[in-house]
Amino acid sequence: MRFARSSSTSKFPTPATRRIASNEDGAAALEFAMVGLPFLLFLLGIIGFGLFFLTSTYLEYGVETASRKIRTGELRTAGAGGNAMTVGEFRNLVCQTSSPVIDCSKLRVLVQHATDWSNLTPTACLDRSGNMVGSTGDAGDLLSNYAGEASEVVLVTLCYKWDLANAFSFLKLGGGPDGSGDAIMQSAAAFKSEPYN
């Protein structure tokens, strides 16, 4: 059985449809629309991870440089006016060596000592409620009260609340269960102080 073609049906492709199909005006804009957003997210990801690792590197440098005062016994004369260094002065030293990336108001410095490695227990940066712990001692306390004596093992831990993780939330660098919120960065130096007595 043959079906007759309707007179209202035209041939495909007509010259008009061929002309529209071969028109490439706006192709670049369409291609950019498809590639632009993933490319932008990729660039922001590189920037976000770069800033994260830059901050982490500055924290590492800060803890290593400032801890040298404890390791060598300089803390006994490195304070203001040649006096023994206080906890506040040590924190300021960490901030000076970690700048310009570190906001000192979001930095916690934890210092502990023990006679041997088995008696040294690392302290977490967050308490059981998920809040940042406080720094060791008061600003006016002598650092030697927390750093111990010559030939003792010392652990200096820096805890830093990195707010910029919120700006790059799609990277999931935050401390929340889903990767949101502020990132809590930690850096530490563990060493046995020299026999400087």
LUMLUMVO-800368 format. One line per 5 residues: number of its first residue (from 1); their letters; for each residue x, y, z of N, C-alpha, C. Coordinates in Angstrom, 1 decimal. Layout:
NUM	A	X:Y:Z:X:Y:Z:X:Y:Z | ...
END
This chain:
1	MRFAR	0.8:-1.2:0.0:0.0:0.0:0.0:0.9:1.2:0.0 | 0.6:2.2:-0.8:1.4:3.4:-1.0:0.7:4.5:-0.3 | 1.5:5.3:0.4:0.9:6.5:1.0:1.3:7.7:0.2 | 0.3:8.6:0.0:0.6:9.8:-0.8:1.2:10.8:0.1 | 2.1:11.6:-0.5:2.7:12.7:0.3:1.8:13.8:0.3
6	SSSTS	1.7:14.4:1.5:0.8:15.6:1.6:1.5:16.8:0.9 | 0.7:17.6:0.4:1.2:18.8:-0.3:1.7:19.8:0.7 | 1.3:19.7:1.9:1.8:20.7:2.9:3.2:20.4:3.4 | 3.6:19.1:3.2:5.0:18.8:3.7:5.9:19.2:2.6 | 6.9:19.9:3.0:8.0:20.4:2.1:9.2:19.5:2.1
11	KFPTP	10.0:19.7:1.2:11.3:18.9:1.2:12.2:19.4:2.3 | 13.0:18.5:2.8:13.9:18.9:3.8:15.3:18.5:3.3 | 16.3:19.2:3.4:16.3:20.6:3.9:16.1:21.6:2.7 | 15.4:22.6:3.1:15.2:23.6:2.1:16.3:24.6:2.1 | 16.5:25.4:1.1:17.6:26.4:1.1:17.6:27.3:2.4
16	ATRRI	16.4:27.6:2.9:16.4:28.4:4.1:16.9:27.7:5.3 | 16.6:26.4:5.5:17.1:25.6:6.6:18.6:25.3:6.5 | 19.0:25.1:5.2:20.5:25.0:5.0:21.2:26.2:5.4 | 20.7:27.4:5.1:21.3:28.6:5.4:21.4:28.8:6.9 | 20.3:28.5:7.6:20.3:28.6:9.1:21.3:27.6:9.7
21	ASNED	21.4:26.4:9.2:22.2:25.4:9.8:23.7:25.7:9.5 | 24.0:26.3:8.4:25.4:26.7:8.2:25.9:28.0:8.7 | 25.0:28.7:9.3:25.3:30.0:9.9:26.1:29.8:11.2 | 27.3:30.4:11.3:28.1:30.2:12.5:28.2:31.4:13.4 | 27.3:32.4:13.2:27.3:33.6:14.0:26.9:33.2:15.4
26	GAAAL	27.7:33.6:16.4:27.3:33.3:17.8:27.9:32.0:18.3 | 28.6:31.2:17.5:29.2:29.9:17.9:30.2:30.1:19.0 | 31.0:31.1:18.9:32.0:31.4:19.9:31.4:31.7:21.3 | 30.3:32.5:21.2:29.6:32.8:22.5:29.0:31.5:23.1 | 28.4:30.7:22.3:27.8:29.4:22.8:28.9:28.5:23.4
31	EFAMV	30.0:28.4:22.7:31.1:27.6:23.2:31.7:28.1:24.5 | 31.8:29.5:24.6:32.3:30.1:25.8:31.3:29.8:27.0 | 30.0:29.9:26.7:29.0:29.6:27.7:29.1:28.2:28.2 | 29.5:27.3:27.4:29.6:25.9:27.8:30.9:25.6:28.6 | 32.0:26.3:28.2:33.3:26.1:28.8:33.7:27.1:29.9
36	GLPFL	33.1:28.3:29.8:33.5:29.4:30.7:33.3:29.1:32.2 | 32.2:28.5:32.6:31.9:28.3:34.1:32.9:27.2:34.6 | 33.0:26.1:33.9:34.0:25.1:34.5:35.4:25.7:34.5 | 35.8:26.4:33.5:37.1:27.0:33.5:37.3:28.0:34.7 | 36.2:28.8:34.9:36.3:29.8:36.1:36.4:29.0:37.4
41	LFLLG	35.6:28.0:37.6:35.7:27.2:38.8:37.1:26.5:39.0 | 37.6:26.1:37.9:39.0:25.5:37.9:40.0:26.6:38.3 | 39.9:27.8:37.8:40.9:28.8:38.2:40.7:29.2:39.7 | 39.4:29.3:40.1:39.2:29.6:41.5:39.7:28.5:42.4 | 39.6:27.3:42.0:40.1:26.1:42.8:41.6:26.2:42.9
46	IIGFG	42.3:26.6:41.8:43.7:26.7:41.9:44.1:27.8:42.9 | 43.4:29.0:42.8:43.7:30.1:43.7:43.4:29.7:45.1 | 42.3:29.0:45.4:41.9:28.6:46.7:42.9:27.6:47.3 | 43.3:26.6:46.6:44.3:25.7:47.1:45.6:26.3:47.3 | 46.0:27.2:46.4:47.2:28.0:46.5:47.3:28.8:47.8
51	LFFLT	46.2:29.5:48.1:46.1:30.3:49.3:46.2:29.4:50.6 | 45.5:28.2:50.5:45.5:27.3:51.6:46.9:26.8:51.9 | 47.6:26.4:50.8:49.0:25.9:51.0:50.0:27.0:51.4 | 49.7:28.2:50.9:50.6:29.3:51.3:50.4:29.6:52.8 | 49.2:29.6:53.3:49.0:29.8:54.7:49.6:28.7:55.5
56	STYLE	49.4:27.5:55.1:50.0:26.3:55.7:51.6:26.4:55.8 | 52.2:26.9:54.7:53.6:27.1:54.7:54.1:28.1:55.6 | 53.3:29.2:55.7:53.7:30.3:56.7:53.6:29.8:58.1 | 52.5:29.0:58.4:52.4:28.5:59.7:53.6:27.6:60.1 | 54.0:26.7:59.1:55.1:25.8:59.4:56.4:26.7:59.6
61	YGVET	56.6:27.7:58.8:57.8:28.5:59.0:57.7:29.2:60.4 | 56.6:29.7:60.7:56.4:30.4:62.0:56.7:29.5:63.2 | 56.2:28.3:63.2:56.5:27.4:64.3:57.9:27.0:64.4 | 58.5:26.7:63.2:59.9:26.3:63.2:60.9:27.4:63.7 | 60.6:28.6:63.2:61.5:29.8:63.5:61.3:30.2:65.0
66	ASRKI	60.1:30.3:65.5:59.9:30.7:66.9:60.3:29.6:67.9 | 60.2:28.3:67.5:60.5:27.2:68.4:62.0:27.1:68.6 | 62.8:27.7:67.7:64.2:27.7:67.8:64.7:28.4:69.1 | 63.9:29.4:69.5:64.2:30.1:70.8:64.1:29.2:72.0 | 63.1:28.2:71.9:63.0:27.3:73.0:64.1:26.2:72.9
71	RTGEL	64.3:25.7:71.7:65.3:24.6:71.5:66.7:25.0:71.9 | 67.1:26.2:71.7:68.5:26.6:72.0:68.6:27.3:73.4 | 67.5:27.5:74.1:67.5:28.1:75.4:67.5:29.7:75.3 | 67.4:30.2:74.1:67.4:31.7:74.0:66.2:32.3:74.7 | 65.1:31.5:75.0:63.9:32.1:75.6:64.3:32.7:76.9
76	RTAGA	65.4:32.3:77.5:65.7:32.9:78.8:66.2:34.3:78.7 | 66.7:34.8:77.5:67.1:36.1:77.4:66.5:36.9:76.2 | 65.6:36.2:75.4:65.0:36.8:74.2:63.8:37.7:74.4 | 63.4:37.9:75.7:62.3:38.8:76.0:62.7:40.2:75.9 | 61.8:41.1:76.3:62.0:42.5:76.3:63.1:42.9:77.3
81	GGNAM	64.0:43.7:76.9:65.1:44.1:77.8:66.0:43.0:78.2 | 66.1:42.0:77.4:67.0:40.9:77.7:66.5:39.9:78.8 | 65.3:40.1:79.2:64.7:39.2:80.2:64.1:38.0:79.6 | 63.7:37.1:80.4:63.1:35.8:80.0:61.8:36.1:79.1 | 61.6:35.3:78.1:60.5:35.5:77.2:59.2:35.1:77.8
86	TVGEF	58.2:35.9:77.6:56.8:35.5:78.1:56.0:34.8:77.0 | 54.9:34.2:77.4:54.1:33.5:76.4:53.6:34.5:75.4 | 53.2:35.7:75.8:52.8:36.8:74.8:53.8:37.2:73.8 | 55.1:37.3:74.3:56.2:37.6:73.4:56.5:36.5:72.4 | 56.3:35.2:72.9:56.5:34.1:72.0:55.4:34.1:70.9
91	RNLVC	54.2:34.3:71.3:53.1:34.4:70.3:53.3:35.5:69.3 | 53.8:36.7:69.8:54.1:37.8:68.9:55.2:37.4:67.9 | 56.2:36.6:68.4:57.3:36.2:67.5:56.7:35.2:66.4 | 55.8:34.4:66.8:55.2:33.5:65.8:54.5:34.3:64.8 | 53.7:35.3:65.2:53.0:36.2:64.3:53.9:36.9:63.4
96	QTSSP	55.0:37.4:63.9:55.9:38.2:63.1:56.5:37.3:62.0 | 56.9:36.1:62.3:57.5:35.2:61.3:56.5:34.6:60.4 | 55.2:34.6:60.7:54.2:34.1:59.9:53.4:35.1:59.1 | 53.7:36.4:59.3:53.0:37.4:58.5:53.5:37.4:57.1 | 52.8:38.0:56.2:51.6:38.8:56.2:50.3:38.0:56.1
101	VIDCS	50.4:36.7:56.0:49.2:35.9:55.6:48.4:35.5:56.9 | 49.0:35.5:58.1:48.3:35.1:59.3:47.7:36.2:60.0 | 46.4:36.1:60.4:45.7:37.0:61.3:45.9:36.5:62.7 | 46.7:37.3:63.5:47.1:36.8:64.8:45.9:36.6:65.8 | 44.8:37.3:65.5:43.7:37.2:66.4:43.0:35.8:66.3
106	KLRVL	43.4:35.0:65.2:42.8:33.7:65.0:43.8:32.6:65.2 | 44.9:32.9:65.9:46.0:32.0:66.1:46.1:31.6:67.6 | 46.2:30.3:67.8:46.4:29.8:69.2:47.8:29.1:69.2 | 48.5:29.3:70.3:49.9:28.7:70.4:49.8:27.8:71.7 | 50.1:26.5:71.5:50.1:25.6:72.6:51.5:25.1:72.8
111	VQHAT	52.0:25.1:74.0:53.4:24.7:74.3:53.3:23.7:75.4 | 53.9:22.5:75.3:54.0:21.5:76.3:55.4:20.9:76.4 | 55.7:20.4:77.5:57.0:19.7:77.7:56.9:18.5:78.5 | 57.8:17.6:78.4:57.9:16.4:79.2:59.3:15.9:79.3 | 59.6:15.0:80.2:61.0:14.5:80.3:61.3:13.5:79.2
116	DWSNL	60.4:12.8:78.6:60.7:11.9:77.5:59.4:11.9:76.6 | 59.6:11.3:75.4:58.6:11.3:74.3:57.3:10.6:74.7 | 57.4:9.6:75.5:56.2:8.8:75.9:55.3:9.6:76.8 | 55.8:10.6:77.5:55.0:11.5:78.4:54.4:12.7:77.7 | 54.6:12.8:76.4:54.1:14.0:75.7:52.9:13.6:74.9
121	TPTAC	51.8:14.3:75.1:50.5:14.0:74.5:50.1:15.2:73.7 | 49.9:15.1:72.3:49.5:16.2:71.5:48.1:16.7:71.9 | 47.9:18.0:71.9:46.7:18.6:72.2:45.9:18.9:70.9 | 44.6:18.6:70.9:43.8:18.9:69.7:43.5:20.4:69.6 | 43.3:20.9:68.4:43.0:22.3:68.3:41.5:22.7:68.6
126	LDRSG	40.7:21.7:68.6:39.3:21.9:68.9:38.9:21.1:70.2 | 38.1:21.7:71.0:37.6:21.0:72.2:36.4:20.1:71.8 | 35.8:19.4:72.7:34.8:18.5:72.5:33.5:19.1:71.9 | 33.4:20.4:72.1:32.2:21.1:71.5:32.5:21.7:70.1 | 33.7:21.5:69.6:34.1:22.0:68.3:34.6:23.4:68.3
131	NMVGS	34.9:23.9:69.4:35.4:25.3:69.5:36.9:25.3:69.6 | 37.6:26.4:69.1:39.0:26.4:69.2:39.5:26.5:70.7 | 40.5:25.8:71.0:41.1:25.8:72.4:41.8:27.1:72.6 | 42.0:27.5:73.8:42.8:28.7:74.1:44.3:28.4:74.1 | 45.0:29.5:74.0:46.5:29.4:73.9:47.0:29.0:75.3
136	TGDAG	48.2:28.5:75.4:48.9:28.1:76.6:49.1:29.3:77.5 | 48.6:29.2:78.7:48.9:30.3:79.7:48.4:31.7:79.4 | 48.8:32.6:80.2:48.4:34.0:80.0:49.6:34.7:79.3 | 49.3:35.8:78.7:50.4:36.6:78.0:51.6:36.9:78.8 | 51.4:37.2:80.1:52.5:37.6:81.0:53.2:36.5:81.6
141	DLLSN	52.8:35.3:81.4:53.5:34.1:82.0:54.8:33.9:81.4 | 55.8:33.4:82.1:57.1:33.1:81.5:56.9:31.8:80.7 | 57.5:31.9:79.5:57.4:30.7:78.6:58.1:29.5:79.1 | 59.1:29.7:79.9:59.9:28.6:80.5:59.0:27.7:81.4 | 57.9:28.3:81.9:57.0:27.5:82.8:56.3:26.4:81.9
146	YAGEA	56.2:26.6:80.6:55.5:25.6:79.7:56.5:24.9:78.8 | 57.7:25.5:78.6:58.6:24.9:77.7:59.6:24.0:78.4 | 59.6:24.0:79.7:60.5:23.1:80.4:62.0:23.6:80.5 | 62.8:22.7:80.8:64.2:22.9:81.0:65.1:22.4:79.9 | 66.4:22.5:80.0:67.3:21.9:79.0:67.2:20.4:78.9
151	SEVVL	67.3:19.9:77.7:67.3:18.4:77.4:65.9:17.8:77.7 | 64.8:18.6:77.7:63.5:18.0:77.8:62.9:18.1:76.4 | 61.9:17.2:76.2:61.2:17.2:74.9:60.0:18.2:75.0 | 59.8:18.9:73.8:58.9:20.0:73.8:58.0:19.8:72.5 | 56.8:20.1:72.6:55.9:20.2:71.5:55.2:21.5:71.4
156	VTLCY	55.4:22.2:70.3:54.8:23.5:70.1:53.8:23.3:68.9 | 52.6:23.6:69.2:51.5:23.5:68.2:50.8:24.8:67.9 | 50.7:25.1:66.6:49.9:26.3:66.2:48.6:25.8:65.7 | 47.5:26.5:66.1:46.2:26.2:65.6:45.7:27.5:65.0 | 45.2:27.5:63.8:44.8:28.7:63.1:43.4:28.5:62.4
161	KWDLA	42.6:29.4:62.6:41.2:29.4:62.1:41.3:30.2:60.8 | 41.2:29.5:59.6:41.3:30.1:58.3:39.9:30.4:57.8 | 39.5:31.6:57.9:38.1:32.0:57.4:38.0:32.0:55.9 | 39.0:32.1:55.2:39.0:32.2:53.7:38.4:30.9:53.1 | 38.3:29.8:53.9:37.7:28.6:53.4:36.3:28.8:53.0
166	NAFSF	35.6:29.7:53.7:34.2:30.1:53.4:34.1:30.7:52.0 | 35.1:31.4:51.5:35.0:32.0:50.2:35.1:31.0:49.1 | 35.8:29.9:49.4:36.0:28.8:48.5:35.2:27.6:48.9 | 34.0:27.7:49.3:33.2:26.6:49.9:33.1:25.4:49.0 | 33.1:25.6:47.7:33.0:24.5:46.7:34.2:23.6:46.8
171	LKLGG	35.3:24.0:47.4:36.5:23.1:47.6:36.4:22.2:48.8 | 35.4:22.5:49.7:35.2:21.7:50.9:36.4:21.6:51.8 | 37.0:22.7:52.1:38.2:22.8:52.9:37.8:23.1:54.4 | 36.6:23.4:54.6:36.1:23.8:56.0:36.1:22.6:57.0 | 35.9:23.0:58.2:35.9:22.0:59.3:34.6:21.3:59.6
176	GPDGS	33.5:21.8:58.9:32.2:21.2:59.1:32.1:19.8:58.5 | 31.1:19.0:58.9:30.9:17.7:58.5:30.8:17.5:56.9 | 30.3:18.6:56.3:30.1:18.6:54.9:31.2:19.4:54.2 | 32.3:19.8:54.9:33.4:20.5:54.3:33.1:22.0:54.3 | 32.0:22.5:54.9:31.7:23.9:55.0:32.3:24.6:56.2
181	GDAIM	32.3:25.9:56.3:32.7:26.6:57.5:34.2:26.9:57.4 | 34.8:27.4:58.5:36.2:27.7:58.6:37.1:26.5:58.6 | 38.2:26.6:58.0:39.2:25.5:58.1:40.1:25.7:59.3 | 40.3:24.6:60.1:41.2:24.7:61.2:42.5:24.1:60.8 | 43.5:24.9:60.7:44.9:24.5:60.2:45.7:24.3:61.5
186	QSAAA	46.6:23.3:61.4:47.5:22.9:62.5:48.9:22.7:62.0 | 49.8:23.3:62.8:51.2:23.1:62.5:51.9:22.8:63.8 | 52.9:21.9:63.8:53.6:21.6:65.1:55.1:21.4:64.9 | 55.8:21.6:65.9:57.2:21.3:66.0:57.5:20.5:67.2 | 58.1:19.3:67.1:58.4:18.5:68.3:60.0:18.3:68.3
191	FKSEP	60.6:18.6:69.4:62.0:18.5:69.5:62.5:18.3:70.9 | 63.7:17.9:71.0:64.4:17.9:72.4:65.3:19.1:72.5 | 65.1:19.9:73.5:65.8:21.1:73.7:67.3:20.7:73.9 | 68.2:21.6:73.6:69.6:21.4:73.7:70.0:21.5:75.2 | 71.1:20.9:75.5:71.6:21.0:76.9:72.3:22.4:77.1
196	YN	71.5:23.4:77.2:72.1:24.8:77.2:72.5:25.2:78.6 | 72.3:24.5:79.6:72.7:24.9:81.0:74.1:25.0:81.2
END
